[in-house]
Amino acid sequence: MFGMRRFCCLTILLSLSSATLAAEGLGKPLKWNFQSRARGEMRRNVYDFDSSRNAVTDDSWLLTRLRLGVEWQPVEWLLVALQAQDVRESFSKRPDIPLQNGAEGDDAFDLRLASIEVGNPSRFSVKLGRQVLAYGDERLVGPLEWLNFSRTFDAVKLHLQREGWWLDAFTSSVVRYHESEFNRSDWLGNGDVRNQFFSGLYYSNTKLLLFQTTDLYAFHLHEEASAGGNDFVTLGTRWKGDPLKLAGWDYTVEFAGQAGQVGGKALRAYAHHLEGGYNWLKTSWKPRLALEYSFGTGDSDPNDDRVGTFQNLFPTNHPPYGLMDTFSWQNMHNVVLRLASQPHANMKTTLDFHSFWLATTGDAWYRANGTTRVRGINPNANSHAGCELDFTVNAKLTPHLDMLLGYSHFFAGSYLADTGASSDANFAYLMLTMN
């Protein structure tokens, strides 16, 4: 109720501001945006792979998200953006507290975006404030829009662009969500000693090789902690082929290496992604068939003074490693066969089949958030975690209304049988989004 009162108050204030600006002759540059999203989910055994017990996560629930924003561009070189967001989880047995027991939880009306951009984004600009950071295929940095409250950063970002290439330089701190408090990053004081700074350079070029996009990046993460903090660099490159220039063929290659310190120990880790596909561009359904392989190093000996686990940073892990969100880009092998088609101009279907192995059973199986462990470490277990089948239908029902329907099944592998319960898992959902 308190969140709704804040929502109504802010709506009234924004309306009054709009009226005032219009009266002063400045109303024309205002651009409003609105999004309402609802997703019903059903999950069984996704968190414990144990059908013998009725866990709070074996349930069905409704997730809702409401966003209201405004952009104001009084002159060509200045853009001000504000967006508020209200997210709710209903009809769930688990507590409505974000990230507890896998919950997305409640976050009453709060500030999602608040930025000022000075300059011309097609040449040079500086953006300051709460904003989205997203790079490449978002395997390391992305907003994770599937998550109800998604991810934003308090950041300063410089953008330089010329014909055929662009470069971003930024420093930031991720915004953390609280059920009944204003969402803050470490820059605004989060009541702890983490003092997080995440900085980077990202360069993208479409002229170096005309048939592909070539990206180079360098990220630095600094976090303080009483038991040894994190301070490491990630260097990487990404190459993405254009099927329109390769007679229907496409590919993605990405390599990343890391060095520094994690938890006071020396970090040496790496990851890569290899993907090749073919698009039947001249057929009516435009099918695409692709094969992928993703790998992230693990730590075979957690008791030594070195860390070998690749650090997944701030990714959008939902699409690439299975829609059940059971894996992140660390301590893993993932082989995927993907089939996509477009049976209608406003509809796309996908069918993905994943097979997962742990890179080493001396390390944990990490979920999509990169921190939660599926099981305790068992070095003697078989490394095959299981297989996952994902089917989705994505349709644009009207110019402003989208529908996403999906079902996933996880076939438990030998690793689960060797470490405890090994029941198959199921996940189904229906999502409607109005923009």
SULJOTA-V822172 format. One record per residue. RES is the residue in one small letter. SS is DSSP state (2 for helix, 1 for strand, 0 for the rest). D_LAST is the distance of its C-alpha to the last C-alpha in whole Angstrom. Layout:
{{RES & SS & D_LAST} {RES & SS & D_LAST}}
This chain:
{{m & 0 & 24} {f & 2 & 25} {g & 2 & 22} {m & 2 & 20} {r & 2 & 23} {r & 2 & 22} {f & 2 & 18} {c & 2 & 20} {c & 2 & 22} {l & 2 & 20} {t & 2 & 17} {i & 2 & 21} {l & 2 & 22} {l & 2 & 19} {s & 2 & 19} {l & 2 & 23} {s & 2 & 23} {s & 2 & 21} {a & 2 & 23} {t & 2 & 26} {l & 2 & 25} {a & 2 & 24} {a & 2 & 28} {e & 0 & 29} {g & 0 & 28} {l & 0 & 25} {g & 0 & 22} {k & 0 & 21} {p & 0 & 20} {l & 1 & 17} {k & 1 & 14} {w & 1 & 11} {n & 1 & 8} {f & 1 & 6} {q & 1 & 5} {s & 1 & 7} {r & 1 & 9} {a & 1 & 12} {r & 1 & 15} {g & 1 & 18} {e & 1 & 21} {m & 1 & 25} {r & 1 & 27} {r & 1 & 31} {n & 0 & 33} {v & 0 & 30} {y & 0 & 32} {d & 0 & 36} {f & 0 & 36} {d & 0 & 39} {s & 0 & 38} {s & 0 & 42} {r & 0 & 40} {n & 0 & 37} {a & 0 & 35} {v & 0 & 32} {t & 0 & 30} {d & 0 & 31} {d & 1 & 28} {s & 1 & 25} {w & 1 & 23} {l & 1 & 19} {l & 1 & 17} {t & 1 & 14} {r & 1 & 12} {l & 1 & 10} {r & 1 & 9} {l & 1 & 10} {g & 1 & 12} {v & 1 & 14} {e & 1 & 15} {w & 1 & 19} {q & 1 & 21} {p & 1 & 24} {v & 1 & 26} {e & 0 & 26} {w & 0 & 27} {l & 1 & 25} {l & 1 & 21} {v & 1 & 20} {a & 1 & 17} {l & 1 & 16} {q & 1 & 14} {a & 1 & 15} {q & 1 & 14} {d & 1 & 15} {v & 1 & 16} {r & 1 & 18} {e & 1 & 20} {s & 1 & 22} {f & 0 & 25} {s & 0 & 26} {k & 0 & 30} {r & 0 & 29} {p & 0 & 29} {d & 0 & 26} {i & 0 & 26} {p & 0 & 24} {l & 0 & 26} {q & 0 & 29} {n & 0 & 30} {g & 0 & 27} {a & 0 & 25} {e & 0 & 21} {g & 0 & 22} {d & 0 & 21} {d & 1 & 20} {a & 1 & 20} {f & 1 & 18} {d & 1 & 19} {l & 1 & 19} {r & 1 & 16} {l & 1 & 17} {a & 1 & 19} {s & 1 & 21} {i & 1 & 23} {e & 1 & 23} {v & 1 & 27} {g & 1 & 28} {n & 1 & 26} {p & 0 & 24} {s & 0 & 26} {r & 0 & 29} {f & 1 & 29} {s & 1 & 27} {v & 1 & 28} {k & 1 & 25} {l & 1 & 26} {g & 1 & 24} {r & 1 & 21} {q & 1 & 19} {v & 0 & 18} {l & 0 & 21} {a & 0 & 20} {y & 0 & 23} {g & 0 & 24} {d & 0 & 23} {e & 0 & 23} {r & 0 & 26} {l & 0 & 27} {v & 1 & 24} {g & 0 & 20} {p & 0 & 18} {l & 0 & 18} {e & 0 & 14} {w & 0 & 15} {l & 0 & 17} {n & 0 & 15} {f & 0 & 16} {s & 0 & 16} {r & 0 & 19} {t & 0 & 19} {f & 1 & 23} {d & 1 & 25} {a & 1 & 26} {v & 1 & 28} {k & 1 & 27} {l & 1 & 29} {h & 1 & 27} {l & 1 & 30} {q & 1 & 29} {r & 1 & 32} {e & 0 & 32} {g & 0 & 31} {w & 1 & 31} {w & 1 & 29} {l & 1 & 30} {d & 1 & 28} {a & 1 & 30} {f & 1 & 29} {t & 1 & 30} {s & 1 & 28} {s & 1 & 28} {v & 1 & 26} {v & 0 & 24} {r & 1 & 25} {y & 0 & 24} {h & 0 & 26} {e & 0 & 25} {s & 0 & 27} {e & 0 & 27} {f & 0 & 25} {n & 0 & 24} {r & 1 & 26} {s & 0 & 28} {d & 2 & 31} {w & 2 & 31} {l & 2 & 31} {g & 0 & 33} {n & 0 & 32} {g & 0 & 36} {d & 0 & 37} {v & 0 & 39} {r & 0 & 36} {n & 0 & 36} {q & 0 & 33} {f & 1 & 33} {f & 1 & 31} {s & 1 & 32} {g & 1 & 31} {l & 1 & 32} {y & 1 & 30} {y & 1 & 31} {s & 1 & 29} {n & 1 & 31} {t & 0 & 31} {k & 0 & 34} {l & 0 & 37} {l & 0 & 36} {l & 0 & 35} {f & 0 & 34} {q & 1 & 32} {t & 1 & 30} {t & 1 & 32} {d & 1 & 31} {l & 1 & 33} {y & 1 & 32} {a & 1 & 34} {f & 1 & 33} {h & 1 & 35} {l & 1 & 34} {h & 1 & 37} {e & 1 & 37} {e & 0 & 40} {a & 0 & 41} {s & 0 & 44} {a & 0 & 45} {g & 0 & 44} {g & 0 & 41} {n & 1 & 39} {d & 1 & 40} {f & 1 & 39} {v & 1 & 38} {t & 1 & 36} {l & 1 & 36} {g & 1 & 35} {t & 1 & 34} {r & 1 & 31} {w & 1 & 32} {k & 1 & 29} {g & 1 & 31} {d & 0 & 29} {p & 0 & 30} {l & 0 & 29} {k & 0 & 33} {l & 0 & 34} {a & 0 & 35} {g & 0 & 32} {w & 1 & 33} {d & 1 & 31} {y & 1 & 32} {t & 1 & 31} {v & 1 & 33} {e & 1 & 33} {f & 1 & 36} {a & 1 & 35} {g & 1 & 38} {q & 1 & 39} {a & 1 & 42} {g & 1 & 43} {q & 1 & 43} {v & 1 & 41} {g & 0 & 42} {g & 0 & 46} {k & 1 & 46} {a & 1 & 46} {l & 1 & 43} {r & 1 & 44} {a & 1 & 41} {y & 1 & 39} {a & 1 & 36} {h & 1 & 35} {h & 1 & 33} {l & 1 & 34} {e & 1 & 32} {g & 1 & 33} {g & 1 & 32} {y & 1 & 32} {n & 1 & 29} {w & 0 & 31} {l & 0 & 29} {k & 0 & 31} {t & 0 & 30} {s & 0 & 28} {w & 0 & 26} {k & 0 & 26} {p & 0 & 27} {r & 1 & 28} {l & 1 & 31} {a & 1 & 31} {l & 1 & 33} {e & 1 & 32} {y & 1 & 35} {s & 1 & 33} {f & 1 & 36} {g & 1 & 36} {t & 0 & 40} {g & 0 & 41} {d & 0 & 44} {s & 0 & 47} {d & 0 & 49} {p & 0 & 47} {n & 0 & 50} {d & 0 & 51} {d & 0 & 50} {r & 1 & 48} {v & 1 & 44} {g & 0 & 43} {t & 0 & 39} {f & 0 & 37} {q & 0 & 34} {n & 0 & 31} {l & 0 & 29} {f & 1 & 26} {p & 0 & 24} {t & 0 & 21} {n & 0 & 24} {h & 0 & 21} {p & 0 & 21} {p & 0 & 25} {y & 0 & 27} {g & 0 & 26} {l & 0 & 23} {m & 0 & 25} {d & 0 & 26} {t & 0 & 29} {f & 0 & 30} {s & 0 & 30} {w & 0 & 31} {q & 0 & 35} {n & 0 & 38} {m & 1 & 36} {h & 1 & 37} {n & 1 & 34} {v & 1 & 35} {v & 1 & 32} {l & 1 & 32} {r & 1 & 29} {l & 1 & 28} {a & 1 & 25} {s & 1 & 24} {q & 1 & 22} {p & 1 & 23} {h & 1 & 21} {a & 0 & 19} {n & 0 & 16} {m & 1 & 17} {k & 1 & 19} {t & 1 & 21} {t & 1 & 23} {l & 1 & 26} {d & 1 & 28} {f & 1 & 31} {h & 1 & 32} {s & 1 & 35} {f & 1 & 36} {w & 1 & 39} {l & 0 & 40} {a & 0 & 41} {t & 0 & 44} {t & 0 & 45} {g & 0 & 46} {d & 0 & 43} {a & 0 & 40} {w & 0 & 37} {y & 1 & 34} {r & 0 & 30} {a & 0 & 27} {n & 0 & 27} {g & 0 & 31} {t & 0 & 33} {t & 0 & 33} {r & 1 & 36} {v & 0 & 36} {r & 0 & 40} {g & 0 & 43} {i & 0 & 44} {n & 0 & 47} {p & 0 & 48} {n & 0 & 50} {a & 0 & 47} {n & 0 & 46} {s & 0 & 43} {h & 1 & 41} {a & 1 & 38} {g & 1 & 37} {c & 1 & 35} {e & 1 & 31} {l & 1 & 30} {d & 1 & 26} {f & 1 & 24} {t & 1 & 20} {v & 1 & 19} {n & 1 & 15} {a & 1 & 14} {k & 1 & 11} {l & 1 & 12} {t & 1 & 10} {p & 0 & 9} {h & 0 & 5} {l & 1 & 7} {d & 1 & 8} {m & 1 & 12} {l & 1 & 14} {l & 1 & 18} {g & 1 & 20} {y & 1 & 24} {s & 1 & 26} {h & 1 & 30} {f & 1 & 32} {f & 1 & 36} {a & 1 & 38} {g & 0 & 40} {s & 2 & 44} {y & 2 & 43} {l & 2 & 41} {a & 2 & 44} {d & 2 & 47} {t & 2 & 45} {g & 0 & 44} {a & 0 & 42} {s & 0 & 41} {s & 0 & 39} {d & 0 & 36} {a & 1 & 32} {n & 1 & 29} {f & 1 & 26} {a & 1 & 23} {y & 1 & 20} {l & 1 & 17} {m & 1 & 13} {l & 1 & 10} {t & 1 & 6} {m & 1 & 4} {n & 0 & 0}}
